[in-house]
Amino acid sequence: MRFLSLIRINENNGLQPSEQLMSDMGKLMEEVTRAGVMLDTAGLRPTSEGTRVRLSHGKISMVDGPFTETKEVIGGYAMMETKSMEEAIYWATRFLKVHGDEWDITCEVRQLVMHRDPGVTAEAAAS
């Protein structure tokens, strides 16, 4: 089963990853890759460099960042392949614990709907 962990952060908290955090994160990424779980992962550039494109009632609109009305933003992601939701949550928890006490981060873990999944209707795959 494939899972996407969306890493939600408050990008205005002023925290920057320390050298120790980056080292610990590198070790964890090596471990999760060796375990055959990690398919892809990356951080995202700040919202000040992004644009939101929206469709509303047939009209497209665009808003350049930063998105000040948003308290939490997606700061990165991890695409994992695990045997269960519990295993995906285990790895997300390991990721969070590496950050220590000063960080306030949320990992939203969600299973991907694969088009080849048995019993998945077109409506479920589109939602």
MOPAC internal coordinates of N, CA, C and O (Angstrom, degrees):
PM7 1SCF
backbone

  N    0.0000 0     0.00 0     0.00 0    0    0    0
  C    1.4474 1     0.00 0     0.00 0    1    0    0
  C    1.5260 1   108.48 1     0.00 0    2    1    0
  O    1.2310 1   121.48 1   -37.93 1    3    2    1
  N    1.3074 1   114.77 1   142.07 1    3    2    1
  C    1.4651 1   119.45 1   178.47 1    5    3    2
  C    1.5179 1   109.99 1  -104.69 1    6    5    3
  O    1.2310 1   122.15 1   -40.20 1    7    6    5
  N    1.3266 1   113.49 1   139.80 1    7    6    5
  C    1.4539 1   121.67 1  -179.52 1    9    7    6
  C    1.5171 1   109.88 1  -130.79 1   10    9    7
  O    1.2310 1   121.27 1   -34.53 1   11   10    9
  N    1.3221 1   115.17 1   145.47 1   11   10    9
  C    1.4516 1   121.99 1   173.88 1   13   11   10
  C    1.5181 1   107.73 1  -112.75 1   14   13   11
  O    1.2310 1   121.23 1   -55.43 1   15   14   13
  N    1.3094 1   115.25 1   124.57 1   15   14   13
  C    1.4628 1   120.62 1   174.63 1   17   15   14
  C    1.5204 1   107.10 1  -102.48 1   18   17   15
  O    1.2310 1   120.66 1   -65.94 1   19   18   17
  N    1.3232 1   116.35 1   114.06 1   19   18   17
  C    1.4587 1   122.13 1   177.13 1   21   19   18
  C    1.5203 1   107.43 1   -92.18 1   22   21   19
  O    1.2310 1   120.57 1   -58.60 1   23   22   21
  N    1.3102 1   116.52 1   121.40 1   23   22   21
  C    1.4558 1   121.75 1  -175.93 1   25   23   22
  C    1.5238 1   107.98 1   -94.64 1   26   25   23
  O    1.2310 1   121.42 1   -69.20 1   27   26   25
  N    1.3171 1   114.89 1   110.80 1   27   26   25
  C    1.4663 1   121.14 1  -177.56 1   29   27   26
  C    1.5283 1   109.94 1   -98.93 1   30   29   27
  O    1.2310 1   121.55 1   -48.47 1   31   30   29
  N    1.3340 1   114.64 1   131.53 1   31   30   29
  C    1.4593 1   121.14 1  -177.99 1   33   31   30
  C    1.5210 1   110.03 1  -134.55 1   34   33   31
  O    1.2310 1   120.93 1   -15.37 1   35   34   33
  N    1.3109 1   115.82 1   164.63 1   35   34   33
  C    1.4596 1   122.48 1   166.55 1   37   35   34
  C    1.5224 1   105.09 1   -99.22 1   38   37   35
  O    1.2310 1   120.31 1   -77.26 1   39   38   37
  N    1.3289 1   117.00 1   102.74 1   39   38   37
  C    1.4560 1   119.31 1  -174.47 1   41   39   38
  C    1.5221 1   113.11 1   -73.36 1   42   41   39
  O    1.2310 1   119.71 1   174.19 1   43   42   41
  N    1.3120 1   118.17 1    -5.81 1   43   42   41
  C    1.4625 1   121.61 1   179.92 1   45   43   42
  C    1.5199 1   113.17 1   -98.54 1   46   45   43
  O    1.2310 1   120.04 1  -168.24 1   47   46   45
  N    1.3479 1   117.53 1    11.76 1   47   46   45
  C    1.4613 1   119.12 1  -177.15 1   49   47   46
  C    1.5293 1   113.05 1   -81.31 1   50   49   47
  O    1.2310 1   119.96 1   171.08 1   51   50   49
  N    1.3281 1   117.68 1    -8.92 1   51   50   49
  C    1.4637 1   121.26 1   176.99 1   53   51   50
  C    1.5150 1   115.07 1    80.01 1   54   53   51
  O    1.2310 1   119.70 1   176.89 1   55   54   53
  N    1.3252 1   118.17 1    -3.11 1   55   54   53
  C    1.4658 1   120.33 1   179.96 1   57   55   54
  C    1.5242 1   110.79 1   -75.78 1   58   57   55
  O    1.2310 1   121.17 1   -42.19 1   59   58   57
  N    1.3119 1   115.37 1   137.81 1   59   58   57
  C    1.4528 1   122.57 1   174.20 1   61   59   58
  C    1.5190 1   107.62 1  -121.79 1   62   61   59
  O    1.2310 1   119.68 1   -37.94 1   63   62   61
  N    1.3279 1   118.21 1   142.06 1   63   62   61
  C    1.4691 1   120.21 1   179.35 1   65   63   62
  C    1.5286 1   110.89 1   -61.28 1   66   65   63
  O    1.2310 1   121.04 1   -47.83 1   67   66   65
  N    1.3161 1   115.61 1   132.17 1   67   66   65
  C    1.4678 1   120.88 1   177.47 1   69   67   66
  C    1.5242 1   109.58 1   -78.60 1   70   69   67
  O    1.2310 1   120.58 1   -12.59 1   71   70   69
  N    1.3317 1   116.50 1   167.41 1   71   70   69
  C    1.4666 1   120.17 1   175.76 1   73   71   70
  C    1.5238 1   110.25 1   -61.40 1   74   73   71
  O    1.2310 1   120.30 1   142.72 1   75   74   73
  N    1.3364 1   117.03 1   -37.28 1   75   74   73
  C    1.4635 1   120.88 1   179.18 1   77   75   74
  C    1.5308 1   110.68 1   -64.79 1   78   77   75
  O    1.2310 1   120.48 1   136.47 1   79   78   77
  N    1.3227 1   116.69 1   -43.53 1   79   78   77
  C    1.4616 1   120.00 1   178.26 1   81   79   78
  C    1.5268 1   110.24 1   -61.59 1   82   81   79
  O    1.2310 1   120.06 1   135.43 1   83   82   81
  N    1.3077 1   117.49 1   -44.57 1   83   82   81
  C    1.4700 1   120.52 1  -179.72 1   85   83   82
  C    1.5298 1   110.83 1   -63.11 1   86   85   83
  O    1.2310 1   120.26 1   141.89 1   87   86   85
  N    1.3162 1   117.11 1   -38.11 1   87   86   85
  C    1.4633 1   121.12 1   177.36 1   89   87   86
  C    1.5265 1   110.84 1   -65.75 1   90   89   87
  O    1.2310 1   120.73 1   132.48 1   91   90   89
  N    1.3372 1   116.22 1   -47.52 1   91   90   89
  C    1.4661 1   120.97 1   178.95 1   93   91   90
  C    1.5242 1   111.12 1   -62.63 1   94   93   91
  O    1.2310 1   120.80 1   141.08 1   95   94   93
  N    1.3333 1   116.07 1   -38.92 1   95   94   93
  C    1.4637 1   120.87 1   178.88 1   97   95   94
  C    1.5304 1   109.74 1   -65.41 1   98   97   95
  O    1.2310 1   120.22 1   139.28 1   99   98   97
  N    1.3152 1   117.19 1   -40.72 1   99   98   97
  C    1.4598 1   120.68 1   178.17 1  101   99   98
  C    1.5206 1   111.55 1   -60.55 1  102  101   99
  O    1.2310 1   120.58 1   138.09 1  103  102  101
  N    1.3388 1   116.49 1   -41.91 1  103  102  101
  C    1.4645 1   120.84 1   178.18 1  105  103  102
  C    1.5297 1   111.04 1   -63.75 1  106  105  103
  O    1.2310 1   120.53 1   137.20 1  107  106  105
  N    1.3300 1   116.59 1   -42.80 1  107  106  105
  C    1.4623 1   120.04 1   178.58 1  109  107  106
  C    1.5274 1   110.67 1   -64.44 1  110  109  107
  O    1.2310 1   120.34 1   137.77 1  111  110  109
  N    1.3302 1   116.95 1   -42.23 1  111  110  109
  C    1.4687 1   119.71 1   179.94 1  113  111  110
  C    1.5298 1   110.85 1   -63.24 1  114  113  111
  O    1.2310 1   120.14 1   142.45 1  115  114  113
  N    1.3317 1   117.34 1   -37.55 1  115  114  113
  C    1.4670 1   120.55 1   175.49 1  117  115  114
  C    1.5255 1   110.39 1   -62.46 1  118  117  115
  O    1.2310 1   120.65 1   135.47 1  119  118  117
  N    1.3329 1   116.37 1   -44.53 1  119  118  117
  C    1.4656 1   121.08 1  -179.04 1  121  119  118
  C    1.5318 1   111.75 1   -63.00 1  122  121  119
  O    1.2310 1   120.44 1   132.27 1  123  122  121
  N    1.3317 1   116.77 1   -47.73 1  123  122  121
  C    1.4661 1   120.21 1  -176.79 1  125  123  122
  C    1.5411 1   110.48 1   -69.35 1  126  125  123
  O    1.2310 1   120.12 1   150.00 1  127  126  125
  N    1.3219 1   117.38 1   -30.00 1  127  126  125
  C    1.4633 1   120.86 1   176.14 1  129  127  126
  C    1.5247 1   110.31 1   -71.57 1  130  129  127
  O    1.2310 1   120.38 1   135.59 1  131  130  129
  N    1.3418 1   116.88 1   -44.41 1  131  130  129
  C    1.4724 1   120.85 1   177.21 1  133  131  130
  C    1.5222 1   111.19 1   -60.51 1  134  133  131
  O    1.2310 1   120.28 1   147.30 1  135  134  133
  N    1.3283 1   117.07 1   -32.70 1  135  134  133
  C    1.4611 1   121.61 1   179.83 1  137  135  134
  C    1.5312 1   111.63 1   -73.94 1  138  137  135
  O    1.2310 1   120.46 1   172.58 1  139  138  137
  N    1.3393 1   116.72 1    -7.42 1  139  138  137
  C    1.4617 1   120.46 1   178.89 1  141  139  138
  C    1.5100 1   113.85 1    78.46 1  142  141  139
  O    1.2310 1   120.31 1  -162.36 1  143  142  141
  N    1.3222 1   117.01 1    17.64 1  143  142  141
  C    1.4631 1   121.84 1  -175.63 1  145  143  142
  C    1.5272 1   112.10 1   -94.76 1  146  145  143
  O    1.2310 1   120.33 1   137.03 1  147  146  145
  N    1.3288 1   116.97 1   -42.97 1  147  146  145
  C    1.4668 1   120.87 1  -173.53 1  149  147  146
  C    1.5240 1   111.11 1   -77.43 1  150  149  147
  O    1.2310 1   120.72 1   -58.35 1  151  150  149
  N    1.3257 1   116.24 1   121.65 1  151  150  149
  C    1.4569 1   121.68 1   175.33 1  153  151  150
  C    1.5269 1   111.25 1   -96.40 1  154  153  151
  O    1.2310 1   120.82 1   142.13 1  155  154  153
  N    1.3474 1   116.03 1   -37.87 1  155  154  153
  C    1.4614 1   120.94 1  -179.47 1  157  155  154
  C    1.5214 1   108.12 1  -167.30 1  158  157  155
  O    1.2310 1   120.76 1   -30.10 1  159  158  157
  N    1.3143 1   116.15 1   149.90 1  159  158  157
  C    1.4564 1   120.83 1   176.50 1  161  159  158
  C    1.5179 1   108.93 1  -156.94 1  162  161  159
  O    1.2310 1   120.44 1   -30.09 1  163  162  161
  N    1.3218 1   116.77 1   149.91 1  163  162  161
  C    1.4622 1   121.03 1   177.43 1  165  163  162
  C    1.5165 1   108.92 1  -167.51 1  166  165  163
  O    1.2310 1   121.60 1   -25.41 1  167  166  165
  N    1.3172 1   114.54 1   154.59 1  167  166  165
  C    1.4508 1   121.25 1   169.81 1  169  167  166
  C    1.5202 1   108.12 1   -91.70 1  170  169  167
  O    1.2310 1   120.69 1   -15.92 1  171  170  169
  N    1.3047 1   116.29 1   164.08 1  171  170  169
  C    1.4612 1   121.48 1   179.18 1  173  171  170
  C    1.5233 1   110.31 1  -112.63 1  174  173  171
  O    1.2310 1   120.69 1   -32.15 1  175  174  173
  N    1.3162 1   116.29 1   147.85 1  175  174  173
  C    1.4530 1   122.29 1   175.49 1  177  175  174
  C    1.5375 1   107.90 1   -65.75 1  178  177  175
  O    1.2310 1   119.97 1   -19.05 1  179  178  177
  N    1.3291 1   117.67 1   160.95 1  179  178  177
  C    1.4676 1   121.05 1  -177.89 1  181  179  178
  C    1.5316 1   112.61 1   -60.44 1  182  181  179
  O    1.2310 1   120.97 1   -25.14 1  183  182  181
  N    1.3292 1   115.74 1   154.86 1  183  182  181
  C    1.4663 1   120.17 1   179.37 1  185  183  182
  C    1.5258 1   111.39 1   -62.85 1  186  185  183
  O    1.2310 1   119.71 1   157.71 1  187  186  185
  N    1.3250 1   118.15 1   -22.29 1  187  186  185
  C    1.4682 1   120.15 1   177.93 1  189  187  186
  C    1.5173 1   111.76 1   -61.75 1  190  189  187
  O    1.2310 1   120.30 1   161.22 1  191  190  189
  N    1.3340 1   117.02 1   -18.78 1  191  190  189
  C    1.4587 1   121.53 1   179.41 1  193  191  190
  C    1.5338 1   112.05 1  -102.98 1  194  193  191
  O    1.2310 1   120.31 1  -174.04 1  195  194  193
  N    1.3286 1   117.01 1     5.96 1  195  194  193
  C    1.4628 1   120.68 1  -176.26 1  197  195  194
  C    1.5157 1   113.15 1  -108.52 1  198  197  195
  O    1.2310 1   121.23 1    -7.83 1  199  198  197
  N    1.3135 1   115.25 1   172.17 1  199  198  197
  C    1.4653 1   123.73 1   176.21 1  201  199  198
  C    1.5183 1   108.16 1  -136.53 1  202  201  199
  O    1.2310 1   120.54 1   -44.07 1  203  202  201
  N    1.3146 1   116.57 1   135.93 1  203  202  201
  C    1.4621 1   121.31 1   172.64 1  205  203  202
  C    1.5182 1   108.40 1   -97.05 1  206  205  203
  O    1.2310 1   121.23 1   -50.52 1  207  206  205
  N    1.3140 1   115.26 1   129.48 1  207  206  205
  C    1.4606 1   121.66 1   176.40 1  209  207  206
  C    1.5219 1   106.29 1  -112.17 1  210  209  207
  O    1.2310 1   120.58 1   -53.81 1  211  210  209
  N    1.3374 1   116.49 1   126.19 1  211  210  209
  C    1.4620 1   120.79 1  -173.93 1  213  211  210
  C    1.5216 1   110.78 1  -127.79 1  214  213  211
  O    1.2310 1   121.26 1   -38.70 1  215  214  213
  N    1.3289 1   115.20 1   141.30 1  215  214  213
  C    1.4577 1   122.45 1   170.96 1  217  215  214
  C    1.5148 1   106.59 1  -108.87 1  218  217  215
  O    1.2310 1   120.40 1   -57.03 1  219  218  217
  N    1.3208 1   116.84 1   122.97 1  219  218  217
  C    1.4561 1   121.82 1   178.38 1  221  219  218
  C    1.5194 1   108.39 1  -140.02 1  222  221  219
  O    1.2310 1   120.93 1   -63.97 1  223  222  221
  N    1.3254 1   115.83 1   116.03 1  223  222  221
  C    1.4628 1   122.12 1   179.11 1  225  223  222
  C    1.5261 1   111.42 1    53.40 1  226  225  223
  O    1.2310 1   121.00 1  -137.56 1  227  226  225
  N    1.3294 1   115.70 1    42.44 1  227  226  225
  C    1.4575 1   121.18 1   175.34 1  229  227  226
  C    1.5166 1   115.54 1    83.46 1  230  229  227
  O    1.2310 1   120.11 1   179.61 1  231  230  229
  N    1.3375 1   117.39 1    -0.39 1  231  230  229
  C    1.4680 1   120.28 1  -178.94 1  233  231  230
  C    1.5252 1   110.05 1  -113.35 1  234  233  231
  O    1.2310 1   121.56 1   -42.68 1  235  234  233
  N    1.3182 1   114.61 1   137.32 1  235  234  233
  C    1.4657 1   121.75 1   177.68 1  237  235  234
  C    1.5167 1   108.73 1   -94.14 1  238  237  235
  O    1.2310 1   120.78 1   -46.07 1  239  238  237
  N    1.3200 1   116.11 1   133.93 1  239  238  237
  C    1.4651 1   121.15 1   173.34 1  241  239  238
  C    1.5233 1   108.55 1  -132.76 1  242  241  239
  O    1.2310 1   121.23 1   -23.12 1  243  242  241
  N    1.3224 1   115.25 1   156.88 1  243  242  241
  C    1.4627 1   121.00 1   179.53 1  245  243  242
  C    1.5220 1   109.56 1  -132.33 1  246  245  243
  O    1.2310 1   121.39 1   -38.70 1  247  246  245
  N    1.3256 1   114.95 1   141.30 1  247  246  245
  C    1.4571 1   121.60 1   176.53 1  249  247  246
  C    1.5186 1   107.11 1  -132.30 1  250  249  247
  O    1.2310 1   120.47 1   -54.88 1  251  250  249
  N    1.3271 1   116.70 1   125.12 1  251  250  249
  C    1.4594 1   120.83 1   176.39 1  253  251  250
  C    1.5209 1   109.57 1   -80.67 1  254  253  251
  O    1.2310 1   120.95 1   -32.51 1  255  254  253
  N    1.3311 1   115.78 1   147.49 1  255  254  253
  C    1.4497 1   121.69 1   178.09 1  257  255  254
  C    1.5168 1   110.53 1   -73.52 1  258  257  255
  O    1.2310 1   119.42 1    -9.71 1  259  258  257
  N    1.3013 1   118.72 1   170.29 1  259  258  257
  C    1.4632 1   124.95 1     7.17 1  261  259  258
  C    1.5185 1   111.21 1   -78.01 1  262  261  259
  O    1.2310 1   121.44 1   -22.20 1  263  262  261
  N    1.3198 1   114.84 1   157.80 1  263  262  261
  C    1.4559 1   121.48 1  -177.12 1  265  263  262
  C    1.5188 1   108.19 1  -100.88 1  266  265  263
  O    1.2310 1   120.80 1   -98.22 1  267  266  265
  N    1.3227 1   116.08 1    81.78 1  267  266  265
  C    1.4564 1   122.42 1  -171.02 1  269  267  266
  C    1.5168 1   113.45 1   -65.02 1  270  269  267
  O    1.2310 1   119.94 1   156.04 1  271  270  269
  N    1.3395 1   117.73 1   -23.96 1  271  270  269
  C    1.4661 1   119.72 1  -179.28 1  273  271  270
  C    1.5172 1   112.05 1   -74.93 1  274  273  271
  O    1.2310 1   120.41 1   171.94 1  275  274  273
  N    1.3199 1   116.82 1    -8.06 1  275  274  273
  C    1.4559 1   120.94 1  -177.51 1  277  275  274
  C    1.5221 1   109.61 1  -101.24 1  278  277  275
  O    1.2310 1   120.70 1   -56.68 1  279  278  277
  N    1.3357 1   116.26 1   123.32 1  279  278  277
  C    1.4632 1   119.86 1   178.44 1  281  279  278
  C    1.5268 1   110.54 1   -77.87 1  282  281  279
  O    1.2310 1   120.20 1   132.50 1  283  282  281
  N    1.3372 1   117.23 1   -47.50 1  283  282  281
  C    1.4573 1   121.60 1   178.57 1  285  283  282
  C    1.5207 1   109.00 1  -108.93 1  286  285  283
  O    1.2310 1   121.21 1   -38.83 1  287  286  285
  N    1.3257 1   115.29 1   141.17 1  287  286  285
  C    1.4629 1   120.85 1   176.10 1  289  287  286
  C    1.5238 1   108.40 1  -129.01 1  290  289  287
  O    1.2310 1   121.11 1   -18.19 1  291  290  289
  N    1.3243 1   115.49 1   161.81 1  291  290  289
  C    1.4519 1   119.38 1   175.48 1  293  291  290
  C    1.5165 1   107.31 1   -77.97 1  294  293  291
  O    1.2310 1   120.97 1   -62.81 1  295  294  293
  N    1.3219 1   115.75 1   117.19 1  295  294  293
  C    1.4613 1   121.88 1  -177.34 1  297  295  294
  C    1.5115 1   112.66 1   -98.15 1  298  297  295
  O    1.2310 1   120.50 1   168.80 1  299  298  297
  N    1.3321 1   116.66 1   -11.20 1  299  298  297
  C    1.4527 1   120.84 1   179.95 1  301  299  298
  C    1.5063 1   110.07 1   177.09 1  302  301  299
  O    1.2310 1   121.24 1     2.62 1  303  302  301
  N    1.3176 1   115.23 1  -177.38 1  303  302  301
  C    1.4584 1   119.79 1  -179.22 1  305  303  302
  C    1.5141 1   109.29 1  -152.36 1  306  305  303
  O    1.2310 1   121.27 1   -17.56 1  307  306  305
  N    1.3182 1   115.18 1   162.44 1  307  306  305
  C    1.4612 1   122.62 1   170.82 1  309  307  306
  C    1.5142 1   107.87 1  -139.47 1  310  309  307
  O    1.2310 1   120.69 1   -52.61 1  311  310  309
  N    1.3099 1   116.28 1   127.39 1  311  310  309
  C    1.4630 1   122.31 1   175.80 1  313  311  310
  C    1.5200 1   106.34 1  -100.88 1  314  313  311
  O    1.2310 1   120.89 1   -58.73 1  315  314  313
  N    1.3413 1   115.91 1   121.27 1  315  314  313
  C    1.4609 1   121.25 1  -175.33 1  317  315  314
  C    1.5106 1   111.05 1  -125.14 1  318  317  315
  O    1.2310 1   121.05 1   -27.85 1  319  318  317
  N    1.3137 1   115.61 1   152.15 1  319  318  317
  C    1.4523 1   121.67 1   171.01 1  321  319  318
  C    1.5188 1   107.05 1  -120.58 1  322  321  319
  O    1.2310 1   121.18 1   -65.22 1  323  322  321
  N    1.3390 1   115.34 1   114.78 1  323  322  321
  C    1.4614 1   121.33 1  -177.13 1  325  323  322
  C    1.5204 1   109.61 1  -132.22 1  326  325  323
  O    1.2310 1   121.25 1    -7.87 1  327  326  325
  N    1.3147 1   115.21 1   172.13 1  327  326  325
  C    1.4650 1   120.41 1   179.35 1  329  327  326
  C    1.5216 1   112.50 1   -81.01 1  330  329  327
  O    1.2310 1   120.59 1   160.96 1  331  330  329
  N    1.3645 1   116.47 1   -19.04 1  331  330  329
  C    1.4616 1   119.63 1  -175.00 1  333  331  330
  C    1.5222 1   110.96 1  -159.84 1  334  333  331
  O    1.2310 1   121.23 1   -14.23 1  335  334  333
  N    1.3154 1   115.26 1   165.77 1  335  334  333
  C    1.4687 1   121.21 1   173.14 1  337  335  334
  C    1.5267 1   109.74 1   -60.92 1  338  337  335
  O    1.2310 1   120.52 1   141.14 1  339  338  337
  N    1.3245 1   116.60 1   -38.86 1  339  338  337
  C    1.4687 1   120.64 1  -179.32 1  341  339  338
  C    1.5203 1   111.13 1   -59.68 1  342  341  339
  O    1.2310 1   120.23 1   139.21 1  343  342  341
  N    1.3344 1   117.16 1   -40.79 1  343  342  341
  C    1.4719 1   119.95 1   178.90 1  345  343  342
  C    1.5292 1   110.68 1   -68.16 1  346  345  343
  O    1.2310 1   120.16 1   140.63 1  347  346  345
  N    1.3249 1   117.30 1   -39.37 1  347  346  345
  C    1.4619 1   120.73 1   177.28 1  349  347  346
  C    1.5321 1   110.35 1   -62.46 1  350  349  347
  O    1.2310 1   120.45 1   139.25 1  351  350  349
  N    1.3205 1   116.74 1   -40.75 1  351  350  349
  C    1.4711 1   121.13 1   178.08 1  353  351  350
  C    1.5267 1   110.23 1   -66.00 1  354  353  351
  O    1.2310 1   120.26 1   141.62 1  355  354  353
  N    1.3244 1   117.10 1   -38.38 1  355  354  353
  C    1.4727 1   120.99 1   176.47 1  357  355  354
  C    1.5343 1   110.52 1   -54.74 1  358  357  355
  O    1.2310 1   120.46 1   130.07 1  359  358  357
  N    1.3437 1   116.73 1   -49.93 1  359  358  357
  C    1.4615 1   119.95 1  -177.93 1  361  359  358
  C    1.5244 1   111.50 1   -68.49 1  362  361  359
  O    1.2310 1   119.63 1   143.37 1  363  362  361
  N    1.3238 1   118.32 1   -36.63 1  363  362  361
  C    1.4665 1   120.82 1   176.20 1  365  363  362
  C    1.5252 1   110.40 1   -62.98 1  366  365  363
  O    1.2310 1   120.65 1   140.74 1  367  366  365
  N    1.3189 1   116.36 1   -39.26 1  367  366  365
  C    1.4683 1   121.02 1   178.00 1  369  367  366
  C    1.5236 1   110.91 1   -65.11 1  370  369  367
  O    1.2310 1   120.30 1   138.09 1  371  370  369
  N    1.3153 1   117.04 1   -41.91 1  371  370  369
  C    1.4678 1   120.87 1   176.41 1  373  371  370
  C    1.5291 1   110.60 1   -59.45 1  374  373  371
  O    1.2310 1   120.72 1   137.63 1  375  374  373
  N    1.3302 1   116.23 1   -42.37 1  375  374  373
  C    1.4625 1   121.07 1   177.96 1  377  375  374
  C    1.5267 1   110.49 1   -59.67 1  378  377  375
  O    1.2310 1   120.36 1   133.31 1  379  378  377
  N    1.3241 1   116.92 1   -46.69 1  379  378  377
  C    1.4642 1   120.56 1  -179.02 1  381  379  378
  C    1.5255 1   111.74 1   -63.10 1  382  381  379
  O    1.2310 1   120.31 1   136.73 1  383  382  381
  N    1.3279 1   117.02 1   -43.27 1  383  382  381
  C    1.4650 1   120.78 1  -176.68 1  385  383  382
  C    1.5227 1   112.83 1   -63.86 1  386  385  383
  O    1.2310 1   119.68 1   150.86 1  387  386  385
  N    1.3185 1   118.22 1   -29.14 1  387  386  385
  C    1.4690 1   121.62 1   178.61 1  389  387  386
  C    1.5318 1   110.91 1   -60.24 1  390  389  387
  O    1.2310 1   120.26 1   151.89 1  391  390  389
  N    1.3204 1   117.11 1   -28.11 1  391  390  389
  C    1.4598 1   121.31 1  -175.16 1  393  391  390
  C    1.5301 1   114.07 1   -75.64 1  394  393  391
  O    1.2310 1   119.46 1   163.33 1  395  394  393
  N    1.3057 1   118.63 1   -16.67 1  395  394  393
  C    1.4594 1   120.30 1   178.55 1  397  395  394
  C    1.5203 1   112.97 1    78.39 1  398  397  395
  O    1.2310 1   121.40 1    13.59 1  399  398  397
  N    1.3275 1   114.93 1  -166.41 1  399  398  397
  C    1.4617 1   121.82 1  -171.27 1  401  399  398
  C    1.5255 1   115.58 1   -81.75 1  402  401  399
  O    1.2310 1   119.69 1   157.97 1  403  402  401
  N    1.3296 1   118.20 1   -22.03 1  403  402  401
  C    1.4654 1   118.80 1  -172.28 1  405  403  402
  C    1.5299 1   113.78 1   -81.87 1  406  405  403
  O    1.2310 1   120.27 1   163.67 1  407  406  405
  N    1.3162 1   117.09 1   -16.33 1  407  406  405
  C    1.4658 1   120.95 1  -177.26 1  409  407  406
  C    1.5217 1   111.08 1   -91.90 1  410  409  407
  O    1.2310 1   121.10 1   -29.71 1  411  410  409
  N    1.3444 1   115.51 1   150.29 1  411  410  409
  C    1.4608 1   123.06 1   175.12 1  413  411  410
  C    1.5343 1   106.10 1  -125.17 1  414  413  411
  O    1.2310 1   120.67 1   -83.84 1  415  414  413
  N    1.3217 1   116.32 1    96.16 1  415  414  413
  C    1.4688 1   122.62 1  -173.36 1  417  415  414
  C    1.5250 1   108.91 1  -129.00 1  418  417  415
  O    1.2310 1   120.80 1   -33.93 1  419  418  417
  N    1.3176 1   116.08 1   146.07 1  419  418  417
  C    1.4625 1   122.27 1   175.27 1  421  419  418
  C    1.5226 1   108.44 1  -121.96 1  422  421  419
  O    1.2310 1   120.43 1   -43.88 1  423  422  421
  N    1.3131 1   116.78 1   136.12 1  423  422  421
  C    1.4621 1   122.02 1   171.07 1  425  423  422
  C    1.5188 1   107.91 1  -110.66 1  426  425  423
  O    1.2310 1   120.83 1   -63.13 1  427  426  425
  N    1.3030 1   116.02 1   116.87 1  427  426  425
  C    1.4622 1   121.28 1   175.43 1  429  427  426
  C    1.5242 1   106.78 1   -94.38 1  430  429  427
  O    1.2310 1   120.27 1   -66.26 1  431  430  429
  N    1.3257 1   117.09 1   113.74 1  431  430  429
  C    1.4590 1   122.18 1  -176.79 1  433  431  430
  C    1.5208 1   108.71 1  -101.57 1  434  433  431
  O    1.2310 1   121.06 1   -57.86 1  435  434  433
  N    1.3487 1   115.58 1   122.14 1  435  434  433
  C    1.4645 1   120.40 1  -178.04 1  437  435  434
  C    1.5188 1   109.84 1  -136.23 1  438  437  435
  O    1.2310 1   121.28 1   -41.54 1  439  438  437
  N    1.3197 1   115.15 1   138.46 1  439  438  437
  C    1.4548 1   120.60 1   178.91 1  441  439  438
  C    1.5226 1   109.87 1   -77.86 1  442  441  439
  O    1.2310 1   120.82 1   -40.18 1  443  442  441
  N    1.3237 1   116.05 1   139.82 1  443  442  441
  C    1.4594 1   121.08 1   175.58 1  445  443  442
  C    1.5192 1   109.70 1   -81.06 1  446  445  443
  O    1.2310 1   120.87 1   -37.19 1  447  446  445
  N    1.3114 1   115.95 1   142.81 1  447  446  445
  C    1.4500 1   121.51 1   172.43 1  449  447  446
  C    1.5205 1   105.93 1   -91.27 1  450  449  447
  O    1.2310 1   121.03 1   -65.53 1  451  450  449
  N    1.3036 1   115.63 1   114.47 1  451  450  449
  C    1.4554 1   120.72 1  -179.44 1  453  451  450
  C    1.5262 1   107.82 1   -93.66 1  454  453  451
  O    1.2310 1   119.77 1   -41.13 1  455  454  453
  N    1.2972 1   118.04 1   138.87 1  455  454  453
  C    1.4625 1   121.62 1  -178.48 1  457  455  454
  C    1.5178 1   112.08 1   -59.74 1  458  457  455
  O    1.2310 1   120.61 1   155.25 1  459  458  457
  N    1.3172 1   116.45 1   -24.75 1  459  458  457
  C    1.4664 1   119.16 1  -178.95 1  461  459  458
  C    1.5263 1   112.81 1   -90.34 1  462  461  459
  O    1.2310 1   119.61 1  -179.02 1  463  462  461
  N    1.3512 1   118.34 1     0.98 1  463  462  461
  C    1.4598 1   120.73 1   179.74 1  465  463  462
  C    1.5245 1   110.13 1   -64.57 1  466  465  463
  O    1.2310 1   119.90 1   -51.04 1  467  466  465
  N    1.3399 1   117.79 1   128.96 1  467  466  465
  C    1.4662 1   119.24 1   178.05 1  469  467  466
  C    1.5194 1   111.17 1   -64.31 1  470  469  467
  O    1.2310 1   120.96 1   -40.82 1  471  470  469
  N    1.3057 1   115.78 1   139.18 1  471  470  469
  C    1.4544 1   120.38 1   176.05 1  473  471  470
  C    1.5174 1   115.20 1    81.84 1  474  473  471
  O    1.2310 1   119.61 1  -177.61 1  475  474  473
  N    1.3483 1   118.34 1     2.39 1  475  474  473
  C    1.4577 1   120.68 1  -179.87 1  477  475  474
  C    1.5212 1   108.40 1   -88.49 1  478  477  475
  O    1.2310 1   121.06 1   -57.18 1  479  478  477
  N    1.3215 1   115.58 1   122.82 1  479  478  477
  C    1.4615 1   119.89 1   179.01 1  481  479  478
  C    1.5283 1   109.29 1   -84.17 1  482  481  479
  O    1.2310 1   120.36 1   -16.58 1  483  482  481
  N    1.3154 1   116.93 1   163.42 1  483  482  481
  C    1.4496 1   121.47 1   178.87 1  485  483  482
  C    1.5381 1   110.56 1   -60.41 1  486  485  483
  O    1.2310 1   120.38 1   144.48 1  487  486  485
  N    1.3390 1   116.88 1   -35.52 1  487  486  485
  C    1.4587 1   120.84 1   179.44 1  489  487  486
  C    1.5249 1   111.25 1   -66.12 1  490  489  487
  O    1.2310 1   120.51 1   137.71 1  491  490  489
  N    1.3230 1   116.62 1   -42.29 1  491  490  489
  C    1.4689 1   120.10 1  -179.87 1  493  491  490
  C    1.5230 1   110.49 1   -67.48 1  494  493  491
  O    1.2310 1   119.99 1   141.08 1  495  494  493
  N    1.3114 1   117.62 1   -38.92 1  495  494  493
  C    1.4659 1   120.94 1  -179.95 1  497  495  494
  C    1.5253 1   111.21 1   -66.68 1  498  497  495
  O    1.2310 1   119.72 1   149.84 1  499  498  497
  N    1.3288 1   118.14 1   -30.16 1  499  498  497
  C    1.4609 1   121.96 1  -178.70 1  501  499  498
  C    1.5178 1   112.84 1   -82.87 1  502  501  499
  O    1.2310 1   120.29 1   161.89 1  503  502  501
  N    1.3328 1   117.04 1   -18.11 1  503  502  501
  C    1.4791 1   118.86 1  -176.84 1  505  503  502
  C    1.4924 1   112.39 1   -86.11 1  506  505  503
  O    1.2310 1   120.10 1   180.00 1  507  506  505

